[in-house]
Amino acid sequence: MTYKILPFAAQINREDTSAVVAQQMQTIIDTTVAEGWEYQRMDTVETTVAGTNGCFGMGAQPAIITSYSVLVFKRA
């Protein structure tokens, strides 16, 4: 089986509702399905962003954990 993973990060304004997020996701799904892929699910991927040492320890930044949403498709 062949899979395709696409990042998904909704772009909204303060006054937008969840309908805007849903429409953005629907657009990606519709476009990708039209290319011959079958939508499977939305997943969350966690990753660690490395910290920095700073200069002689000054301004050091700790590592942080962040997460990304991805849309998973399978070749139809």
VMD Tcl script that draws the C-alpha trace (Angstrom):
set ca {
  {0.00 0.00 0.00}
  {1.08 3.54 -0.68}
  {0.27 6.35 1.73}
  {0.40 10.12 1.44}
  {0.73 12.36 4.50}
  {-0.16 16.05 4.27}
  {0.29 18.64 7.02}
  {-2.83 20.42 8.23}
  {-2.74 23.71 10.12}
  {-5.93 25.72 9.85}
  {-5.59 29.45 9.29}
  {-8.33 31.40 11.06}
  {-9.10 34.87 12.38}
  {-10.63 35.67 15.76}
  {-14.12 35.98 14.32}
  {-13.96 32.69 12.36}
  {-15.83 29.61 13.52}
  {-15.08 25.92 13.32}
  {-16.86 25.96 9.95}
  {-13.84 27.77 8.47}
  {-11.52 25.05 9.78}
  {-13.82 22.35 8.42}
  {-13.92 24.02 5.00}
  {-10.12 24.24 4.81}
  {-9.84 20.57 5.71}
  {-12.59 19.63 3.24}
  {-10.79 21.47 0.43}
  {-7.57 19.51 1.03}
  {-9.46 16.22 1.24}
  {-11.50 16.89 -1.92}
  {-8.42 17.91 -3.92}
  {-6.42 14.89 -2.80}
  {-9.29 12.45 -3.37}
  {-9.65 13.83 -6.92}
  {-5.98 12.87 -7.43}
  {-6.79 9.23 -6.68}
  {-6.17 9.05 -2.93}
  {-8.59 7.78 -0.27}
  {-8.84 9.75 2.98}
  {-8.01 7.60 6.03}
  {-7.73 9.79 9.10}
  {-6.22 12.81 10.84}
  {-3.28 12.13 13.18}
  {-1.17 14.17 15.55}
  {2.62 13.91 15.40}
  {4.67 15.10 18.37}
  {8.26 16.21 17.98}
  {10.94 17.86 20.08}
  {12.45 21.13 18.95}
  {16.04 21.24 20.18}
  {17.00 23.90 22.67}
  {19.97 26.22 22.38}
  {23.01 26.67 24.62}
  {23.14 30.43 24.28}
  {26.44 32.26 24.73}
  {28.22 30.98 27.84}
  {24.81 29.79 29.07}
  {23.20 33.23 28.74}
  {20.04 33.23 26.65}
  {19.84 29.44 26.62}
  {16.49 28.07 25.49}
  {15.16 24.69 26.65}
  {13.92 22.08 24.21}
  {10.17 22.19 23.64}
  {7.68 19.56 22.57}
  {5.30 20.57 19.83}
  {2.65 18.75 17.84}
  {1.48 18.86 14.24}
  {-1.72 17.62 12.63}
  {-1.46 15.54 9.47}
  {-4.04 14.11 7.08}
  {-3.41 10.51 6.05}
  {-4.44 9.20 2.63}
  {-4.10 5.77 1.02}
  {-3.79 5.17 -2.72}
  {-7.32 4.31 -3.87}
}
mol new
graphics top color blue
foreach p $ca { graphics top sphere $p radius 0.5 }
foreach p [lrange $ca 0 end-1] q [lrange $ca 1 end] { graphics top cylinder $p $q radius 0.2 }
display resetview
